[in-house]
Amino acid sequence: MKKIASFEVDHRKIDVGMYISRVDGDIVTYDIRMCKPNGGVYLPTPAMHTIEHLFATYARNSAYGQGIVYVGPMGCRTGFYLLTRGLSHQDAIRLMQQTFRFIAEYEGEIPGCSEIECGNYLEHDLAGAKQAVLPFLSAIQEYTPEMLEYTWHYNQK
């Protein structure tokens, strides 16, 4: 069985950041790494769940919303997958800058956080979510499209 592209990456060389892990036709999968893989610190489930609600709600309602195919957490608890169609790499970076700034500054009710709307509506942590997005927000501020390639980071170390 052939490995999927993201399994071909040397996770020891990855840091917090945004990376292209797959291109399938016109769909681009970005790995949104909020924690260093295998670094011993992972996203707590309540914070990750809150980030997911805020991330999906903000991004899908943004100017780039029509280009979003899917937003969802990585099983390894280091971040999220963002699948897009028709967004330039620069627009994807801008979207992540705006989305994570929104999460870091958000005050109020968590969207979709009711028993009717969410299968795990009780497990949220807004304060933890706001804290968890800060390393990624800091890393993404100076990103360029070249930095989306995993190999760019390998060559910097």
Long-range contacts (C-beta under 8 A, 24 or more apart in sequence): 6-31, 9-150, 10-154, 11-37, 11-38, 12-37, 12-38, 13-150, 13-153, 13-154, 13-157, 14-150, 14-153, 15-139, 15-153, 16-135, 16-136, 16-139, 17-136, 17-139, 17-140, 17-143, 17-147, 17-153, 18-92, 18-93, 18-96, 18-136, 18-139, 18-140, 18-143, 18-147, 18-148, 19-148, 19-149, 19-150, 19-153, 20-89, 20-148, 20-149, 20-150, 21-81, 21-150, 26-85, 26-86, 27-69, 27-83, 27-84, 27-85, 28-83, 28-84, 28-85, 28-87, 28-89, 28-92, 29-81, 29-82, 29-83, 30-81, 30-82, 30-83, 30-84, 30-92, 30-96, 30-148, 31-74, 31-79, 31-81, 32-79, 32-80, 32-81, 32-82, 32-96, 32-136, 33-78, 33-79, 33-136, 34-78, 34-79, 34-80, 34-132, 34-133, 34-135, 34-136, 35-77, 35-78, 35-79, 35-135, 36-78, 37-76, 37-78, 42-76, 42-77, 42-78, 43-73, 43-77, 43-78, 43-79, 43-132, 44-125, 44-128, 44-132, 45-77, 45-123, 46-123, 46-124, 46-125, 46-128, 47-125, 47-128, 47-129, 47-131, 47-132, 48-73, 48-77, 48-129, 48-132, 49-120, 49-123, 49-124, 49-125, 50-110, 50-124, 50-125, 50-126, 50-128, 50-129, 51-80, 51-103, 51-129, 51-132, 51-133, 52-80, 53-110, 53-111, 53-112, 53-113, 53-118, 53-124, 54-102, 54-103, 54-106, 54-110, 54-111, 54-129, 55-80, 55-99, 55-103, 57-111, 57-112, 58-98, 58-99, 58-102, 58-103, 59-95, 59-99, 62-95, 62-98, 62-99, 64-91, 64-92, 64-94, 64-95, 67-91, 79-136, 88-145, 89-145, 89-148, 90-145, 92-148, 93-140, 93-143, 93-144, 93-145, 93-148, 96-136, 96-140, 97-137, 97-140, 97-141, 97-143, 100-133, 100-136, 100-137, 100-140, 101-137, 103-129, 103-130, 103-133, 104-130, 104-133, 104-134, 104-137, 105-130, 106-130
